[in-house]
């Protein structure tokens, strides 16, 4: 039972680590979009290239944020499933002990 719990904890740790990497990339994209927005305010730098880059970076922010949201939902249901499995294993052990 301990090995199963260790496996579940390791899997959840890897999953959360991947979510943190996505959050790091979201932060980078937000900083880049802010810099592009500031660059678009200057008349010398405002042009179609900056506006296209700004739009692409903002769409990247939306997609990364949606990946993080979906990942959090999946992590929640993974933890819920692990707890249900642990509860079933515990109840089976309790029935075995009570039956003997």
Protein Blocks (a to p, Z undefined) as FASTA:
>chain_A
ZZmmmmmmmmmmmmmmmmmmmmmmmmmmmmmmmmmmmmmmpmklgcfklmmmmmmmmmmm
mmmmmmmmmmmmmmmmmmmmmmmmmmmmmmmmmmmmmmZZ
